[in-house]
Amino acid sequence: MKEPSPTKQGGDNKRYALLMAARDSDYVKKAYGGYFNVFLAAFAEQGEAWDLFRVVDGEFPDVDDLHCYDGFVVSGSPYDAYGNDKWILKLCFLLQTLDSMKKKVLGICFGHQVLCRALGGKVGKAMTGWDIGLRRVKIVEDLLPPFSGRFLEDLSQMSPSLSIIECHQDEVWEVPSGAEVIAFSEKTGVEMFAIGDHVLGIQGHPEYTKDILCSLIERLLNSNCIEREFAENARFGLEIAEPDRARWEKICRNFLKGRYTRLEST
């Protein structure tokens, strides 16, 4: 069952859906009231309607309602995008349907990977292991400009690299046919890809705050998923630098709303 956003106002306002592929952590529930509110703070604007579908629990939008939405966001997840869980396969089919409808779809982390898989690309374990913390992402020089994605038409006005919060051990190996790699890093070859103006995948987390990642690092450490030294290095990196959250949020909002991106370089 969908959960409506408190920003819903009726009338002819734009409508978006968050396809939640993760369950709320105790910390995020206590600090933010759930991940839905974290995404709203990052991407929603006044007067829009946002609905939440917990796809990880089998909650999907009705196929007959897809035309009502202006865009979709697929969240991160602790699950493998290349897994064959029933809900992941159903999500892949939904993403294929949205692609055929040319609906705007923004994939974040797991969402970036599962979007790639659904549209014919390849994903798997990261060749270099976990990437957790702040990562400097570089824009592909050949896209400065021109670039077919209008939401990034003014990349020439953007800084050649942006810092983003990362937390993943899987990655895109090969983008789908017709996709363009927009950004990469020293750790990950496909940090960002797009198909025309309607598909955008971002490996990092534009929506994350540093405290959310710190809480996640603690959980990964306590569950023996990462080593203590690795965790300490990731936390230290968060203490000495800041992600370019405002710029990433602007990129994502402009993509979803169909606007151009104009980001001054620094």
C-alpha positions as CSV (number, residue, x, y, z in Angstrom):
1,M,0.0,0.0,0.0
2,K,1.4,3.4,-1.0
3,E,2.1,6.0,1.7
4,P,1.3,9.6,0.5
5,S,3.8,12.4,1.1
6,P,2.8,15.3,3.4
7,T,3.7,17.6,0.6
8,K,0.8,16.4,-1.5
9,Q,-1.5,19.4,-2.3
10,G,-3.9,18.2,-5.1
11,G,-4.6,19.9,-8.4
12,D,-2.3,19.5,-11.3
13,N,0.9,19.2,-9.3
14,K,3.7,16.9,-10.3
15,R,3.7,13.4,-8.8
16,Y,6.6,11.2,-8.0
17,A,7.1,7.7,-6.5
18,L,9.9,6.5,-4.2
19,L,10.6,2.8,-4.8
20,M,12.1,1.9,-1.4
21,A,14.4,-1.1,-1.6
22,A,15.6,-1.0,2.0
23,R,14.0,-1.1,5.4
24,D,14.4,1.8,7.8
25,S,17.2,1.5,10.3
26,D,16.5,2.3,13.9
27,Y,18.7,5.4,13.7
28,V,17.0,6.8,10.6
29,K,13.5,6.2,12.1
30,K,14.5,8.0,15.3
31,A,16.4,10.9,13.7
32,Y,14.4,11.4,10.5
33,G,11.2,9.5,10.8
34,G,12.3,7.1,8.1
35,Y,14.2,7.1,4.8
36,F,11.2,8.5,3.0
37,N,11.7,11.8,4.8
38,V,15.4,11.8,3.9
39,F,14.5,11.5,0.2
40,L,11.8,14.1,0.5
41,A,14.3,16.6,2.0
42,A,16.7,15.9,-0.8
43,F,14.5,15.8,-3.9
44,A,11.0,17.0,-3.2
45,E,9.7,20.6,-3.8
46,Q,6.7,22.5,-2.6
47,G,3.4,21.5,-4.1
48,E,4.6,18.1,-5.3
49,A,3.0,14.8,-4.5
50,W,5.3,11.9,-3.5
51,D,4.2,8.3,-2.8
52,L,6.2,5.6,-1.1
53,F,6.2,2.0,-2.3
54,R,8.2,-0.4,-0.2
55,V,9.2,-2.7,-3.0
56,V,11.5,-4.6,-0.7
57,D,8.3,-5.8,1.0
58,G,6.5,-6.5,-2.2
59,E,4.6,-3.2,-2.4
60,F,4.5,-2.0,-6.0
61,P,2.6,0.7,-7.9
62,D,-0.3,-0.6,-10.0
63,V,0.7,-0.8,-13.7
64,D,-2.5,1.2,-14.5
65,D,-1.3,4.1,-12.3
66,L,2.2,4.4,-13.8
67,H,1.1,7.1,-16.3
68,C,0.1,9.3,-13.3
69,Y,3.7,9.8,-12.2
70,D,6.2,12.3,-13.6
71,G,9.1,10.3,-12.2
72,F,10.4,7.5,-10.0
73,V,13.4,7.2,-7.6
74,V,14.8,3.8,-6.7
75,S,16.6,3.8,-3.4
76,G,19.7,2.0,-2.1
77,S,19.5,-1.5,-0.5
78,P,21.6,-4.0,1.4
79,Y,20.4,-6.6,-1.2
80,D,22.4,-7.5,-4.4
81,A,21.1,-5.9,-7.5
82,Y,22.0,-9.1,-9.4
83,G,20.1,-11.3,-7.0
84,N,17.0,-13.3,-8.0
85,D,14.7,-12.5,-5.1
86,K,11.1,-12.3,-6.4
87,W,10.8,-8.6,-5.6
88,I,14.1,-7.7,-7.4
89,L,12.9,-9.5,-10.5
90,K,9.5,-7.8,-10.3
91,L,11.4,-4.4,-9.9
92,C,13.5,-5.2,-13.0
93,F,10.3,-5.8,-15.0
94,L,8.8,-2.5,-13.6
95,L,11.9,-0.6,-14.6
96,Q,11.8,-2.1,-18.1
97,T,8.2,-0.9,-18.4
98,L,9.0,2.6,-17.2
99,D,11.9,2.7,-19.7
100,S,9.5,1.8,-22.5
101,M,7.2,4.6,-21.4
102,K,10.1,7.0,-21.3
103,K,9.3,7.8,-17.6
104,K,12.0,9.5,-15.7
105,V,13.8,7.1,-13.4
106,L,16.6,8.0,-10.9
107,G,18.5,5.1,-9.4
108,I,20.6,5.6,-6.3
109,C,23.3,3.0,-5.3
110,F,21.4,-0.3,-5.5
111,G,18.9,1.6,-7.6
112,H,21.7,2.6,-10.0
113,Q,22.8,-1.0,-10.3
114,V,19.4,-2.6,-10.6
115,L,18.4,0.0,-13.2
116,C,21.5,-1.0,-15.2
117,R,20.7,-4.7,-14.9
118,A,17.1,-4.3,-15.9
119,L,18.0,-2.4,-19.1
120,G,20.6,-4.9,-20.2
121,G,23.8,-3.9,-18.5
122,K,26.0,-6.0,-16.2
123,V,26.5,-5.7,-12.4
124,G,28.4,-7.6,-9.8
125,K,30.8,-7.4,-6.9
126,A,33.2,-4.5,-6.9
127,M,36.6,-5.5,-8.1
128,T,38.3,-3.5,-5.4
129,G,35.9,-4.3,-2.5
130,W,33.9,-2.0,-0.3
131,D,33.8,1.8,-0.9
132,I,32.6,3.6,2.2
133,G,33.0,7.3,2.9
134,L,33.6,10.4,0.8
135,R,34.6,9.8,-2.8
136,R,35.7,12.4,-5.4
137,V,33.7,11.7,-8.6
138,K,35.1,13.0,-11.9
139,I,32.9,14.1,-14.8
140,V,33.9,12.5,-18.1
141,E,35.7,15.1,-20.1
142,D,34.1,14.2,-23.4
143,L,30.8,15.3,-22.0
144,L,31.9,18.9,-21.4
145,P,29.8,19.6,-23.7
146,P,27.8,18.5,-25.7
147,F,25.8,15.7,-24.0
148,S,22.5,14.2,-25.0
149,G,21.1,14.5,-21.4
150,R,19.5,18.0,-21.3
151,F,19.5,17.9,-17.5
152,L,23.3,18.3,-17.7
153,E,23.5,20.5,-20.7
154,D,25.6,23.0,-18.9
155,L,28.2,20.7,-17.6
156,S,30.8,23.2,-18.9
157,Q,29.8,25.3,-15.9
158,M,30.2,22.5,-13.4
159,S,33.3,21.7,-11.4
160,P,35.1,18.8,-13.1
161,S,34.7,16.7,-9.9
162,L,32.2,16.5,-7.1
163,S,32.4,14.8,-3.7
164,I,29.7,12.3,-2.7
165,I,29.0,9.8,0.1
166,E,29.5,6.2,-1.0
167,C,28.5,2.9,0.7
168,H,28.6,-0.1,-1.6
169,Q,30.5,-3.4,-2.4
170,D,28.8,-4.0,-5.7
171,E,29.1,-2.0,-8.9
172,V,28.1,-1.6,-12.5
173,W,30.4,-3.6,-14.8
174,E,28.9,-2.7,-18.1
175,V,26.2,-0.1,-18.9
176,P,23.2,-0.9,-21.1
177,S,23.2,-0.4,-24.8
178,G,22.6,3.3,-25.6
179,A,23.7,4.5,-22.1
180,E,26.5,7.0,-21.6
181,V,28.9,7.0,-18.7
182,I,28.9,10.4,-17.2
183,A,31.2,10.1,-14.2
184,F,33.8,7.8,-12.7
185,S,36.2,7.6,-9.8
186,E,39.5,6.0,-8.8
187,K,37.5,3.3,-7.1
188,T,34.6,2.8,-9.5
189,G,34.5,2.9,-13.3
190,V,30.8,3.8,-13.5
191,E,29.8,6.3,-10.9
192,M,27.0,7.8,-13.0
193,F,25.3,6.9,-16.3
194,A,22.4,8.1,-18.3
195,I,20.1,7.1,-21.1
196,G,18.8,10.2,-22.9
197,D,16.8,12.5,-20.6
198,H,14.8,9.8,-18.8
199,V,17.3,7.5,-17.1
200,L,19.9,8.5,-14.6
201,G,22.0,6.2,-12.3
202,I,24.2,7.5,-9.5
203,Q,26.4,5.0,-7.5
204,G,26.8,7.3,-4.5
205,H,24.2,8.7,-2.1
206,P,23.2,12.3,-2.9
207,E,20.5,12.0,-0.2
208,Y,22.7,10.8,2.7
209,T,23.9,13.0,5.5
210,K,27.2,12.3,7.3
211,D,25.4,11.1,10.5
212,I,23.4,8.5,8.5
213,L,26.6,7.1,7.0
214,C,28.3,7.1,10.5
215,S,25.4,5.1,11.8
216,L,25.6,2.7,8.9
217,I,29.4,2.2,9.4
218,E,28.8,1.3,13.0
219,R,26.2,-1.3,12.0
220,L,28.5,-2.8,9.4
221,L,31.3,-2.9,11.9
222,N,29.2,-4.6,14.6
223,S,28.0,-7.2,12.1
224,N,31.6,-7.9,11.0
225,C,31.0,-6.8,7.4
226,I,34.0,-4.5,7.6
227,E,37.2,-4.3,9.6
228,R,37.7,-1.7,12.4
229,E,40.6,0.0,10.8
230,F,38.6,0.4,7.6
231,A,35.7,1.8,9.6
232,E,37.9,4.3,11.4
233,N,39.5,5.5,8.1
234,A,36.0,6.0,6.7
235,R,34.9,8.0,9.7
236,F,38.0,10.1,9.7
237,G,37.4,11.0,6.1
238,L,34.0,12.3,7.0
239,E,35.4,14.5,9.8
240,I,37.8,16.4,7.5
241,A,35.7,16.9,4.4
242,E,32.2,17.6,3.2
243,P,30.1,16.1,0.4
244,D,28.8,18.4,-2.4
245,R,25.3,17.6,-1.3
246,A,23.7,20.8,-2.6
247,R,25.1,20.2,-6.1
248,W,24.1,16.6,-6.2
249,E,20.6,17.4,-5.0
250,K,20.4,20.0,-7.7
251,I,21.4,17.5,-10.4
252,C,18.8,15.0,-9.2
253,R,16.0,17.6,-8.9
254,N,16.7,19.0,-12.3
255,F,16.7,15.6,-13.8
256,L,13.4,14.7,-12.2
257,K,11.7,18.0,-13.0
258,G,13.1,18.2,-16.5
259,R,15.2,21.3,-15.9
260,Y,18.7,22.2,-17.0
261,T,21.6,22.0,-14.6
262,R,23.6,25.2,-14.1
263,L,26.2,24.7,-11.4
264,E,29.0,27.3,-11.0
265,S,32.5,25.9,-10.7
266,T,34.6,26.7,-7.6
